[in-house]
Amino acid sequence: MVVPQGDGVVEDLALTSERLLVHTLMGGPSGLQVYGLNGGQPTTAPIAPVSSVIEMATTTEGSSPVLVETQSYTETSHWQQLDLSRNQFTSTALSSPAPVSSLILR
């Protein structure tokens, strides 16, 4: 399988038994394209606008879960599970709390 040239820079790759995930950097925000191993058009994973993909974790066993760590200016780093068949994220308990418990602006 060859991934076609796109608009972003390839930052990372992750492989499952059925898919290839390509994390791209698009001038600042991240993109995440999901390709079938037999080729065809990719599916774009629904990461939040102006977010960064920090890391991806997969296994190559069966239709394994895909975990994706993201963060943005308004959300701290957190891991989400990507359901490849529905192209949807679900939250996990894995997250990094904000470094302050409360903030008072004056």
C-alpha positions as semicolon CSV with decimal commas, in nm:
position;residue;x (nm);y (nm);z (nm)
1;M;0,000;0,000;0,000
2;V;0,122;0,347;-0,083
3;V;-0,026;0,657;0,078
4;P;-0,082;0,930;-0,181
5;Q;0,071;1,274;-0,145
6;G;-0,146;1,507;0,059
7;D;-0,155;1,860;0,194
8;G;0,012;1,784;0,529
9;V;0,342;1,651;0,653
10;V;0,339;1,291;0,781
11;E;0,419;1,298;1,154
12;D;0,344;0,939;1,254
13;L;0,202;0,608;1,133
14;A;0,013;0,336;1,320
15;L;-0,092;-0,005;1,191
16;T;-0,371;-0,245;1,286
17;S;-0,454;-0,575;1,119
18;E;-0,707;-0,391;0,899
19;R;-0,605;-0,025;0,875
20;L;-0,316;0,218;0,843
21;L;-0,350;0,542;1,040
22;V;-0,156;0,844;0,913
23;H;-0,112;1,141;1,147
24;T;-0,041;1,456;0,948
25;L;0,048;1,808;1,051
26;M;-0,137;2,068;0,848
27;G;0,029;2,401;0,924
28;G;-0,040;2,367;1,297
29;P;-0,348;2,149;1,355
30;S;-0,324;1,773;1,317
31;G;-0,511;1,552;1,076
32;L;-0,571;1,178;1,109
33;Q;-0,648;0,975;0,797
34;V;-0,745;0,609;0,814
35;Y;-0,667;0,387;0,512
36;G;-0,780;0,032;0,442
37;L;-0,488;-0,200;0,370
38;N;-0,632;-0,276;0,025
39;G;-0,614;0,088;-0,082
40;G;-0,902;0,316;-0,163
41;Q;-1,003;0,655;-0,031
42;P;-0,912;0,734;0,330
43;T;-1,154;0,821;0,606
44;T;-1,071;1,131;0,810
45;A;-1,099;1,068;1,183
46;P;-1,310;1,332;1,360
47;I;-1,054;1,500;1,583
48;A;-1,157;1,834;1,731
49;P;-1,073;2,147;1,527
50;V;-0,733;2,306;1,597
51;S;-0,618;2,003;1,796
52;S;-0,293;1,813;1,805
53;V;-0,251;1,438;1,792
54;I;0,018;1,360;2,047
55;E;0,041;0,983;2,018
56;M;-0,138;0,675;1,879
57;A;-0,142;0,324;2,023
58;T;-0,256;0,009;1,840
59;T;-0,193;-0,361;1,816
60;T;-0,198;-0,574;1,503
61;E;-0,422;-0,840;1,660
62;G;-0,772;-0,863;1,510
63;S;-0,981;-0,548;1,492
64;S;-0,787;-0,400;1,778
65;P;-0,874;-0,084;1,964
66;V;-0,700;0,230;1,853
67;L;-0,613;0,482;2,123
68;V;-0,534;0,839;2,024
69;E;-0,398;1,106;2,259
70;T;-0,503;1,460;2,165
71;Q;-0,488;1,807;2,315
72;S;-0,585;2,160;2,219
73;Y;-0,569;2,511;2,355
74;T;-0,891;2,452;2,548
75;E;-0,855;2,082;2,639
76;T;-0,577;1,912;2,831
77;S;-0,414;1,601;2,697
78;H;-0,650;1,303;2,694
79;W;-0,675;0,959;2,536
80;Q;-0,975;0,859;2,326
81;Q;-1,063;0,526;2,169
82;L;-1,132;0,538;1,795
83;D;-1,397;0,294;1,673
84;L;-1,274;0,228;1,319
85;S;-1,601;0,077;1,197
86;R;-1,809;0,383;1,300
87;N;-1,532;0,646;1,274
88;Q;-1,619;0,780;1,618
89;F;-1,419;0,859;1,930
90;T;-1,522;0,765;2,282
91;S;-1,362;0,909;2,592
92;T;-1,141;0,702;2,821
93;A;-1,039;0,757;3,182
94;L;-0,684;0,832;3,067
95;S;-0,626;1,206;3,085
96;S;-0,393;1,466;3,226
97;P;-0,565;1,709;3,460
98;A;-0,506;2,081;3,424
99;P;-0,207;2,200;3,631
100;V;-0,428;2,431;3,835
101;S;-0,746;2,347;4,023
102;S;-0,895;2,692;3,982
103;L;-0,801;3,013;3,814
104;I;-0,904;3,362;3,914
105;L;-0,864;3,636;3,656
106;R;-0,846;3,995;3,777
